[in-house]
């Protein structure tokens, strides 16, 4: 359906590209953006045979982003779920949760467990201050990044000491902000200093906020505070080699009080990573550039809860201590070599990745009667036993200039092996089998340049996702109602994607038009395997198991266009259309977003700039069943302003200026039409402001 009209669309855009030229140096161009998601080495965005969205440090500042969700307001093909103070995740072309890989500064972000609605509880806890760039490669990326890159990859890069110093010897900045989305106040500071051959930077951010409210402001509030610290030390060994040591720490605490003593929650999420990287640009026979890294990450999520209940013996108070802990030890080696044969320039990128995951999921419960006497203490509760997982990947990619400055061929292949072993625990009576799998992931792409400014690309790529430990080894239930059975026969999920696109990068305008079609095989979902009568009349016990059940197809169109009318005035817009179905059940996917888009107009006058931004989405009525929730169409208006004077910079924003009542479909996908969905509505009018001093 999508590819049927591709030739017509491409023809229109080729003709459209002949507009007059005006130079606008102040605005960033795609041809100047450097990314690493296309080949795992630096590459111009225009040379990538695939779709990559980029959010820069400047974007984060201009749009007053405070987290992942607010960083991707104005992007094609990407939606965010979760709010400030909570776990957050990105949905890429209808794929989210554990089907998208996250990498921060070369390290895999902690795994997590399925929390429902596409969210992985435990992911998305990071701070955006100090981020240089976020890249999102849309579509399968397993040929370079391995498992989990079924639907895409998110690569987050923070600034190094030399990024801050920019050739100088010292850098200092302070910034303070307020964001009415969650009444968050923030304070951040950066200090960077050069000491001979060494450059060191420290970035510290603290935030205090509360629950992101719905439009009616009826949600039970919680308070949160977070602290982020990034310490990096970069030492030049020679003119062509360096060491980079880093410590990345993040902690967020939330507290919710609904009823004193009977409904209280305290969550504590912490993540600390230690990394050592070595880079060399001294050419050898084996490589021109070498990038090696070893790291260790410790993540812990802890939730302490008080919950009132009433059983056969009377009322009680449960004290729950739920935790999710994961340690990752990783190593990577990435090399590239340029080699010319028969007048064809080849850039080979090859290397190896290794990760070892140690995952546990302790759950303890204590119960007290209303007089405060203990009924039982620290009784273990079932969920899944945790697992030890080893993942090894070997990859190679060749970027070949078949016709200089005209036709490039990009081919990649990766071999992965993973071993997953359940933790031994007396809590679980069943025997869990080891899961050993291997996978090959190929990719091939072509980039053809009509001119230096107009290019067409095509790409075929495959992806895969290993069975997650929380689904393969899930083993718990509530007597006598249901039981979830483990399944050691789970196989990986696979995807095959085809993409065709056209890019134009001209002096006064640029555009990207993309059509895509992706087939996903072996989707893992929960299935009712049997039902048994219980001792309670009329009550049957249901037994569920995660199995490879569904085959899914997603196709769509994305388009973005930017035009500079002068050095001061520019307009930028984008639109996304997607269509997705579960082919086994012939039902619409709940993870697909309705037709949506954005339009921004920016005017610069010296050190002062103004931006008006509109977002809109069509009503969503293509839902899995008649009883599934639907959402009406909506549109909002946001206003931004920025002023620079001396060493100071002030950014301000007014969001949902017209105070519209609306709900994102992704927030209610999977809910029943009979449910009260008011809690998922978006906040009304609010403002944000940020002050920054840099020296």
TORTORFI-843352 format. One record per residue (C-alpha): x, y, z. Coordinates in Angstrom, 1 decimal, always signed. Layout:
X,Y,Z
...
REM end
This chain:
+0.0,+0.0,+0.0
+2.8,+2.4,+0.9
+5.3,+1.6,-1.8
+2.5,+1.8,-4.5
+2.7,+5.6,-4.4
+6.5,+6.0,-3.8
+7.5,+6.9,-7.3
+4.9,+9.7,-7.5
+6.0,+11.1,-4.2
+9.7,+11.0,-5.1
+9.0,+12.6,-8.4
+7.2,+15.5,-6.7
+10.1,+16.0,-4.3
+12.7,+15.9,-7.1
+10.8,+18.7,-8.9
+10.3,+20.6,-5.6
+14.1,+20.6,-5.0
+14.7,+23.3,-7.7
+13.8,+26.2,-5.4
+16.1,+29.4,-5.4
+19.1,+29.4,-3.1
+19.6,+31.6,+0.0
+22.5,+30.8,+2.4
+21.6,+30.6,+6.1
+24.6,+29.7,+8.1
+22.9,+30.0,+11.5
+20.7,+27.0,+11.0
+22.0,+23.4,+11.2
+21.9,+21.3,+8.1
+21.6,+17.5,+7.8
+24.7,+17.5,+5.7
+26.7,+18.8,+8.7
+25.3,+16.4,+11.2
+27.6,+13.5,+12.2
+26.2,+10.2,+13.5
+27.5,+6.8,+14.6
+24.4,+4.7,+14.4
+24.7,+4.0,+10.7
+28.2,+2.3,+10.8
+29.3,+2.5,+14.4
+31.9,+5.1,+13.2
+31.5,+8.7,+12.5
+29.5,+9.3,+9.3
+27.7,+12.2,+7.7
+23.9,+11.8,+8.2
+23.3,+12.3,+4.5
+25.5,+9.3,+3.7
+23.5,+6.8,+5.9
+21.3,+4.3,+4.0
+18.5,+4.5,+6.5
+16.5,+6.8,+8.8
+18.2,+8.4,+11.7
+16.6,+11.1,+13.9
+19.0,+13.4,+15.8
+18.3,+15.6,+18.8
+21.2,+17.9,+19.5
+22.3,+19.7,+22.7
+20.9,+22.9,+21.0
+17.5,+21.2,+20.5
+17.4,+20.2,+24.2
+18.1,+23.8,+25.3
+15.8,+25.5,+22.8
+12.8,+23.3,+23.7
+13.5,+23.2,+27.4
+13.7,+19.4,+27.5
+14.0,+17.8,+30.9
+13.8,+14.1,+30.0
+13.4,+11.6,+27.1
+9.7,+12.4,+26.8
+10.1,+16.1,+26.3
+13.2,+15.7,+24.1
+11.2,+14.0,+21.3
+8.1,+16.3,+21.1
+8.9,+17.3,+17.5
+10.2,+14.2,+15.7
+8.8,+12.0,+12.9
+8.3,+8.3,+13.6
+9.0,+8.5,+17.4
+6.7,+8.7,+20.4
+7.5,+8.8,+24.0
+5.7,+7.2,+27.0
+6.1,+8.0,+30.6
+6.4,+11.3,+32.5
+8.8,+13.1,+34.7
+9.8,+11.1,+37.7
+8.8,+7.8,+36.1
+10.2,+5.2,+33.8
+10.2,+6.4,+30.2
+10.6,+4.7,+26.9
+10.6,+5.6,+23.2
+8.2,+4.0,+20.6
+9.9,+3.8,+17.2
+7.6,+3.2,+14.3
+5.3,+1.2,+16.5
+8.0,-0.7,+18.3
+8.9,+0.1,+21.9
+9.8,-1.4,+25.2
+12.3,-4.2,+25.1
+12.3,-4.3,+21.3
+14.5,-1.2,+21.2
+18.1,-1.0,+22.4
+19.5,+1.9,+24.4
+23.3,+2.7,+24.4
+24.8,+5.5,+26.4
+28.4,+6.5,+25.8
+29.1,+3.1,+24.3
+27.5,+1.2,+27.2
+24.3,-0.8,+27.0
+21.7,+0.7,+29.3
+20.3,-1.7,+31.9
+17.8,-4.2,+30.9
+14.5,-4.3,+32.8
+11.2,-6.2,+33.1
+7.9,-5.7,+31.3
+5.7,-3.2,+33.1
+2.9,-3.2,+30.6
+1.8,-0.7,+27.9
+5.2,-1.0,+26.2
+7.1,+0.4,+29.2
+10.1,-1.3,+30.6
+10.2,-0.6,+34.3
+13.7,+0.4,+35.2
+14.6,+2.0,+31.9
+14.6,+5.7,+31.0
+16.2,+6.8,+34.2
+18.8,+9.3,+33.1
+19.4,+13.0,+33.0
+19.5,+15.1,+29.8
+21.9,+17.8,+31.1
+25.4,+17.3,+29.6
+24.0,+15.3,+26.6
+25.7,+16.3,+23.3
+23.5,+14.3,+21.0
+20.8,+11.6,+20.9
+20.5,+9.5,+17.8
+17.6,+7.2,+17.0
+18.1,+4.7,+14.2
+14.6,+3.6,+13.1
+14.2,+0.0,+11.9
+16.3,-3.1,+12.5
+19.8,-2.4,+13.7
+20.9,-5.9,+14.8
+23.6,-6.1,+12.0
+25.7,-3.7,+14.1
+24.1,-3.7,+17.6
+22.8,-7.3,+18.1
+19.9,-8.4,+20.2
+17.1,-6.0,+21.2
+17.7,-3.9,+18.1
+14.6,-5.4,+16.6
+12.8,-2.1,+16.0
+15.6,+0.5,+16.4
+18.3,+1.8,+18.6
+18.8,+4.9,+20.8
+22.4,+6.1,+21.1
+23.0,+8.8,+23.8
+26.3,+10.6,+23.8
+27.3,+12.9,+26.6
+29.9,+15.7,+26.3
+33.6,+15.0,+26.9
+36.0,+17.4,+28.6
+37.3,+18.6,+25.2
+33.7,+19.3,+24.1
+33.3,+21.7,+27.0
+36.8,+23.3,+26.6
+36.6,+23.9,+22.8
+40.3,+24.6,+22.6
+40.4,+26.6,+25.9
+41.9,+25.7,+29.2
+38.9,+26.1,+31.5
+35.1,+26.1,+31.3
+32.5,+26.9,+34.0
+28.7,+26.9,+33.6
+25.8,+27.2,+36.0
+22.1,+26.9,+35.2
+18.9,+26.9,+37.1
+15.4,+26.1,+35.8
+11.7,+25.6,+36.5
+9.3,+23.4,+34.5
+5.6,+23.6,+35.2
+5.0,+20.2,+33.6
+5.8,+18.7,+37.0
+6.6,+21.8,+39.0
+10.3,+20.8,+38.7
+13.1,+23.0,+39.9
+16.6,+22.2,+38.7
+20.2,+23.3,+39.4
+23.1,+22.2,+37.3
+26.8,+23.0,+37.1
+29.8,+22.1,+34.9
+33.5,+22.6,+35.5
+36.1,+21.5,+33.0
+39.9,+22.1,+33.2
+42.9,+21.2,+31.1
+46.1,+20.0,+32.9
+48.8,+19.6,+30.3
+47.9,+16.4,+28.4
+44.9,+15.8,+30.6
+41.4,+17.3,+30.4
+38.8,+16.6,+33.1
+35.2,+17.6,+33.5
+32.5,+17.2,+36.1
+28.8,+17.8,+35.6
+26.3,+17.7,+38.5
+22.5,+18.2,+38.3
+19.9,+18.1,+41.0
+16.1,+18.1,+40.3
+13.1,+18.3,+42.6
+9.6,+17.8,+41.2
+6.2,+16.3,+41.7
+3.6,+14.1,+39.8
+2.9,+15.2,+36.2
-0.8,+15.9,+36.5
-3.6,+15.2,+34.1
-5.7,+17.9,+32.6
-8.2,+17.8,+35.6
-5.3,+17.7,+38.1
-6.9,+14.8,+40.0
-3.9,+12.3,+40.1
-2.6,+11.4,+43.6
+0.6,+13.3,+43.8
+4.1,+12.1,+44.5
+7.3,+14.0,+45.0
+10.7,+13.1,+43.4
+14.2,+14.2,+43.5
+17.1,+13.1,+41.4
+20.9,+13.6,+41.4
+23.1,+13.1,+38.3
+26.9,+13.1,+38.2
+29.1,+12.6,+35.2
+32.9,+12.7,+35.8
+35.2,+12.3,+32.8
+39.0,+12.4,+32.6
+40.6,+12.4,+29.1
+44.4,+11.8,+28.9
+46.3,+12.2,+25.6
+48.9,+9.5,+25.5
+50.3,+10.6,+22.1
+49.2,+12.9,+19.3
+47.1,+9.9,+18.0
+45.9,+8.1,+21.1
+44.0,+8.8,+24.3
+42.4,+7.3,+27.3
+39.0,+8.3,+28.6
+37.9,+7.3,+32.0
+34.3,+8.1,+33.2
+32.0,+7.7,+36.1
+28.3,+8.1,+35.4
+25.9,+8.2,+38.5
+22.2,+8.7,+38.6
+19.8,+8.3,+41.5
+16.1,+9.2,+41.7
+13.9,+8.9,+44.8
+10.1,+9.2,+44.7
+7.6,+9.3,+47.6
+3.9,+9.0,+47.3
+1.5,+9.3,+50.3
-2.2,+8.4,+49.5
-3.3,+7.3,+53.0
-0.9,+7.5,+55.9
+0.0,+4.1,+57.1
-2.2,+2.2,+54.6
-1.1,+3.3,+51.1
+2.4,+4.7,+50.9
+5.2,+4.1,+48.3
+8.8,+4.9,+48.3
+10.9,+4.2,+45.2
+14.7,+4.4,+44.9
+16.3,+3.9,+41.5
+20.1,+4.1,+41.3
+22.6,+3.5,+38.5
+26.3,+3.8,+38.5
+28.7,+3.0,+35.6
+32.5,+2.9,+35.4
+34.1,+3.0,+32.0
+37.6,+3.0,+30.5
+38.0,+3.7,+26.7
+41.1,+3.8,+24.5
+41.1,+5.4,+21.1
+43.8,+5.5,+18.5
+44.0,+7.2,+15.1
+47.5,+5.9,+14.2
+47.0,+3.9,+11.0
+48.3,+0.3,+10.9
+47.9,-2.6,+8.5
+44.8,-3.7,+10.4
+43.0,-0.4,+11.1
+43.1,+3.3,+10.6
+41.1,+4.0,+13.8
+40.6,+1.8,+16.9
+38.0,+2.3,+19.7
+38.1,-0.1,+22.6
+36.1,+0.1,+25.9
+35.5,-1.9,+29.0
+32.8,-1.0,+31.5
+30.7,-2.2,+34.5
+27.2,-0.9,+35.4
+25.3,-1.5,+38.6
+21.5,-0.8,+38.5
+19.1,-1.2,+41.4
+15.4,-0.4,+41.5
+13.8,-0.6,+44.9
+10.1,-0.1,+45.8
+8.9,-0.1,+49.4
+5.2,-0.2,+49.8
+2.5,-0.2,+52.5
-0.8,-1.6,+51.4
-4.0,-2.2,+53.4
-6.0,-5.3,+52.9
-8.8,-7.4,+54.3
-8.6,-11.2,+54.4
-10.3,-14.1,+56.2
-8.7,-13.3,+59.4
-9.6,-9.6,+59.2
-7.9,-6.3,+58.1
-4.1,-6.2,+57.7
-1.2,-4.0,+56.4
+1.3,-5.5,+54.0
+4.8,-4.1,+53.8
+6.3,-5.0,+50.4
+10.0,-4.8,+49.5
+10.3,-5.2,+45.7
+13.6,-4.9,+44.0
+15.2,-5.3,+40.5
+19.0,-5.5,+40.4
+21.2,-5.9,+37.4
+25.0,-5.8,+36.9
+26.4,-5.5,+33.4
+30.0,-6.1,+32.5
+30.8,-5.2,+28.9
+33.6,-4.9,+26.5
+33.8,-3.7,+22.9
+36.3,-3.3,+20.1
+35.5,-1.3,+17.0
+38.0,-0.8,+14.1
+37.8,+0.7,+10.7
+40.1,+0.6,+7.7
+39.9,+2.4,+4.4
+41.2,+0.3,+1.5
+41.1,+1.0,-2.2
+40.9,-1.8,-4.8
+40.2,-1.4,-8.6
+39.6,+2.3,-8.0
+36.8,+1.5,-5.5
+37.2,+3.0,-2.1
+36.1,+0.7,+0.7
+35.7,+1.5,+4.4
+35.6,-1.7,+6.5
+34.2,-1.4,+10.0
+34.5,-4.5,+12.1
+34.7,-5.5,+15.7
+33.3,-7.5,+18.7
+30.9,-6.9,+21.6
+30.6,-8.9,+24.8
+28.1,-8.3,+27.7
+27.5,-10.4,+30.8
+24.3,-9.7,+32.7
+23.7,-10.7,+36.3
+20.0,-10.1,+37.0
+18.0,-10.8,+40.2
+14.4,-9.9,+41.2
+14.0,-10.2,+45.0
+10.4,-9.7,+46.3
+9.7,-9.8,+50.1
+6.5,-9.3,+51.9
+5.7,-8.8,+55.6
+2.2,-8.7,+57.1
+0.9,-7.0,+60.2
-2.5,-7.0,+61.9
-4.2,-3.8,+62.9
-2.6,-4.0,+66.4
+0.8,-4.0,+64.8
+1.6,-7.6,+65.5
+3.5,-9.5,+62.7
+1.6,-12.2,+60.9
+4.8,-13.1,+58.9
+8.1,-11.3,+58.1
+10.1,-11.1,+54.9
+8.3,-13.9,+53.1
+9.8,-14.4,+49.6
+7.3,-13.8,+46.8
+7.4,-15.3,+43.3
+8.0,-13.3,+40.1
+10.9,-14.7,+38.1
+14.2,-16.1,+39.5
+16.6,-13.8,+37.6
+19.2,-15.0,+35.2
+22.8,-15.0,+34.1
+23.1,-14.0,+30.5
+26.2,-13.9,+28.2
+26.0,-12.2,+24.8
+28.8,-12.2,+22.2
+28.6,-10.5,+18.9
+31.0,-10.2,+15.9
+30.2,-7.8,+13.1
+31.6,-6.4,+9.9
+30.4,-3.6,+7.6
+31.8,-2.3,+4.3
+30.9,+1.1,+2.9
+32.0,+0.9,-0.7
+32.1,+3.8,-3.2
+31.1,+1.9,-6.3
+31.0,+5.1,-8.3
+32.8,+8.0,-6.7
+30.5,+10.7,-5.4
+27.5,+8.9,-7.1
+26.8,+5.4,-5.8
+27.6,+3.9,-2.4
+27.0,+0.3,-1.3
+26.7,-0.5,+2.4
+26.7,-4.1,+3.5
+26.8,-5.4,+7.1
+26.7,-8.8,+8.8
+26.7,-9.8,+12.5
+26.8,-13.1,+14.2
+25.5,-13.3,+17.8
+25.4,-16.0,+20.4
+23.7,-15.7,+23.8
+23.4,-18.1,+26.7
+20.8,-17.5,+29.4
+20.7,-19.5,+32.7
+18.1,-19.1,+35.4
+19.2,-18.4,+38.9
+18.8,-21.4,+41.3
+16.2,-20.7,+44.0
+14.3,-22.8,+46.4
+11.4,-20.5,+45.9
+10.7,-22.1,+42.5
+9.9,-25.8,+42.3
+10.0,-26.1,+38.6
+13.2,-26.7,+36.7
+14.3,-23.9,+34.4
+16.2,-24.9,+31.2
+19.1,-23.0,+29.8
+18.4,-21.0,+26.6
+21.2,-21.0,+24.0
+20.7,-19.3,+20.7
+22.7,-18.0,+17.7
+21.6,-15.5,+15.1
+22.9,-13.9,+11.9
+21.8,-10.3,+11.0
+22.5,-9.0,+7.6
+22.0,-5.5,+6.2
+22.4,-4.0,+2.7
+21.9,-0.5,+1.5
+22.5,+1.8,-1.5
+22.9,+5.5,-1.6
+22.6,+7.2,-5.1
+23.5,+10.9,-5.5
+21.7,+12.7,-8.3
+23.8,+15.8,-7.3
+25.8,+16.8,-4.2
+22.5,+17.9,-2.7
+20.0,+15.3,-3.8
+20.2,+11.6,-2.8
+18.0,+8.5,-2.9
+18.6,+5.5,-0.7
+17.3,+2.0,-0.2
+17.9,-0.4,+2.6
+17.1,-4.0,+3.6
+17.9,-5.0,+7.2
+17.1,-7.8,+9.7
+16.8,-7.7,+13.4
+16.3,-10.0,+16.3
+15.4,-10.0,+20.0
+16.4,-12.7,+22.4
+13.7,-14.1,+24.8
+13.8,-11.8,+27.8
+14.4,-13.4,+31.2
+11.2,-12.0,+32.7
+9.1,-13.8,+30.1
+11.1,-17.1,+29.7
+11.3,-17.7,+33.4
+8.1,-16.0,+34.6
+6.7,-18.3,+37.3
+4.1,-16.8,+39.7
+0.4,-16.6,+40.2
-2.4,-15.7,+42.6
-4.2,-18.7,+44.1
-6.7,-19.9,+43.1
-7.2,-17.6,+40.1
-4.2,-17.8,+37.7
-0.7,-19.1,+37.3
+2.0,-18.0,+34.8
+4.2,-20.9,+33.6
+7.8,-20.6,+32.5
+8.7,-21.5,+28.9
+12.3,-22.5,+28.0
+11.2,-23.1,+24.4
+10.8,-19.4,+23.6
+12.6,-18.5,+20.4
+14.0,-15.1,+19.4
+11.7,-12.6,+17.7
+12.9,-11.5,+14.2
+12.2,-8.6,+11.9
+12.8,-7.9,+8.2
+12.6,-4.3,+7.0
+12.7,-2.5,+3.7
+13.1,+1.2,+3.4
+13.2,+3.7,+0.5
+14.0,+7.4,+1.0
+14.9,+10.6,-0.7
+17.0,+13.4,+1.0
+17.6,+16.9,-0.2
+20.1,+19.3,+1.4
+20.1,+22.6,-0.4
+21.3,+26.1,+0.6
+17.8,+27.3,+1.6
+15.8,+24.1,+2.2
+16.2,+20.5,+3.1
+13.8,+17.5,+3.1
+13.6,+13.9,+3.9
+10.9,+11.5,+2.6
+10.8,+7.9,+3.6
+8.6,+4.9,+3.1
+9.1,+1.7,+5.0
+7.7,-1.8,+5.4
+8.7,-4.2,+8.2
+7.7,-7.8,+8.9
+8.1,-9.1,+12.5
+8.0,-12.8,+13.1
+7.5,-14.8,+16.3
+6.2,-12.0,+18.5
+6.2,-13.1,+22.2
+2.8,-12.8,+23.9
+0.9,-14.3,+26.7
-1.4,-17.3,+25.9
-4.0,-19.2,+28.0
-2.8,-22.8,+27.8
-5.4,-24.5,+30.1
-8.0,-24.0,+32.7
-8.8,-26.2,+35.7
-11.6,-26.3,+38.2
-10.8,-25.3,+41.8
-12.3,-26.1,+45.2
-14.3,-22.9,+44.9
-17.6,-23.4,+43.0
-17.7,-21.5,+39.7
-14.0,-20.5,+39.9
-11.5,-22.0,+37.5
-7.7,-21.5,+37.6
-6.2,-20.2,+34.4
-2.7,-21.1,+33.3
-0.9,-18.7,+31.1
+2.5,-18.9,+29.3
+4.5,-16.6,+27.1
+4.9,-18.1,+23.6
+5.9,-17.0,+20.1
+2.5,-16.3,+18.8
+2.1,-13.4,+16.4
+3.4,-12.2,+13.1
+3.2,-8.5,+12.6
+3.5,-6.1,+9.7
+4.1,-2.4,+10.0
+4.4,+0.1,+7.1
+4.3,+3.8,+6.9
+5.5,+7.1,+5.4
+7.5,+9.8,+7.1
+8.3,+13.3,+5.7
+10.0,+16.4,+7.0
+10.8,+19.7,+5.4
+12.7,+22.8,+6.4
+12.9,+26.0,+4.5
+15.0,+29.1,+5.3
+13.3,+32.2,+3.9
+16.2,+34.4,+5.1
+19.1,+34.2,+7.6
+16.6,+35.1,+10.3
+13.4,+33.1,+9.5
+12.9,+29.4,+9.0
+9.9,+26.9,+9.0
+10.3,+23.2,+9.9
+7.6,+20.6,+9.7
+7.1,+16.8,+9.7
+4.4,+14.2,+9.4
+4.1,+10.5,+10.2
+1.6,+7.9,+9.0
+1.7,+4.3,+10.1
-0.4,+1.2,+9.5
+0.2,-2.0,+11.5
-1.6,-5.3,+12.0
-1.2,-8.6,+13.8
-1.5,-10.9,+10.8
-2.3,-14.0,+12.9
-5.4,-12.4,+14.5
-6.1,-9.9,+11.7
-6.2,-7.1,+14.3
-4.7,-3.6,+14.5
-1.6,-3.2,+16.7
-2.2,-1.2,+19.9
+1.4,+0.2,+19.6
+0.7,+2.1,+16.4
+0.1,+5.9,+16.6
-2.5,+7.8,+14.5
-1.5,+10.2,+11.8
+0.4,+13.0,+13.5
+2.8,+15.8,+12.7
+4.4,+19.1,+13.8
+5.1,+22.6,+12.4
+7.7,+25.0,+13.8
+8.4,+28.6,+12.8
+11.6,+30.3,+14.1
+12.7,+33.9,+13.9
+16.1,+35.1,+15.0
+17.0,+38.8,+15.6
+20.5,+39.0,+16.8
+20.8,+37.4,+20.2
+17.0,+37.1,+20.5
+14.9,+34.3,+18.9
+11.3,+33.3,+18.9
+9.7,+29.9,+18.0
+6.1,+28.9,+17.6
+5.5,+25.1,+17.4
+2.3,+23.2,+16.7
+1.6,+19.5,+17.2
-1.4,+17.6,+16.0
-2.8,+14.1,+15.7
-5.7,+12.6,+14.0
-8.4,+10.7,+15.9
-7.5,+7.0,+16.5
-10.2,+4.5,+15.7
-8.0,+1.7,+14.3
-7.9,-0.3,+17.5
-7.4,-4.0,+18.2
-11.0,-4.7,+19.3
-14.4,-3.0,+19.5
-13.8,-2.7,+23.3
-10.4,-1.0,+22.9
-10.0,+2.6,+23.9
-10.1,+5.2,+21.1
-8.9,+8.9,+21.2
-10.2,+12.0,+19.4
-7.9,+14.2,+17.3
-6.1,+17.1,+18.9
-3.8,+20.0,+18.3
-1.7,+22.2,+20.6
+0.5,+25.3,+20.3
+3.8,+25.9,+22.1
+5.8,+29.1,+22.2
+9.6,+29.5,+22.9
+12.0,+32.4,+23.3
+15.7,+32.6,+23.8
+17.9,+35.6,+24.6
+21.7,+35.7,+24.9
+23.6,+38.6,+26.5
+27.2,+38.4,+27.5
+27.8,+35.1,+29.3
+24.1,+34.7,+30.0
+21.4,+32.7,+28.2
+17.7,+32.7,+29.1
+15.3,+30.2,+27.6
+11.5,+30.4,+28.2
+8.6,+28.4,+27.0
+4.8,+28.4,+27.2
+3.2,+25.0,+26.5
-0.3,+24.1,+25.4
-0.9,+27.9,+25.0
-4.6,+27.4,+24.2
-5.1,+25.1,+27.2
-6.4,+22.2,+25.1
-7.8,+19.0,+26.7
-6.3,+16.0,+24.8
-4.9,+12.5,+25.3
-2.1,+10.7,+23.5
-3.2,+7.4,+22.1
+0.0,+5.7,+23.3
-1.0,+6.5,+26.8
-4.3,+4.6,+26.7
-3.5,+1.9,+24.1
-4.7,-1.5,+25.4
-7.2,+0.1,+27.8
-10.9,-0.8,+27.7
-13.3,+1.7,+26.2
-15.3,+1.4,+29.4
-12.4,+2.5,+31.6
-12.1,+6.0,+33.0
-9.3,+7.4,+30.9
-9.2,+10.9,+32.4
-6.1,+10.0,+34.3
-4.2,+9.8,+31.0
-5.0,+13.2,+29.7
-2.2,+15.6,+29.2
-1.5,+18.7,+31.4
-3.1,+22.0,+30.6
-1.3,+25.3,+30.0
+2.1,+25.5,+31.8
+5.4,+27.3,+31.4
+9.1,+26.6,+31.8
+12.2,+28.8,+32.1
+15.9,+28.2,+32.3
+18.9,+30.5,+33.1
+22.4,+29.6,+32.1
+25.7,+31.3,+32.8
+28.8,+30.0,+31.0
+32.4,+31.3,+31.2
REM end
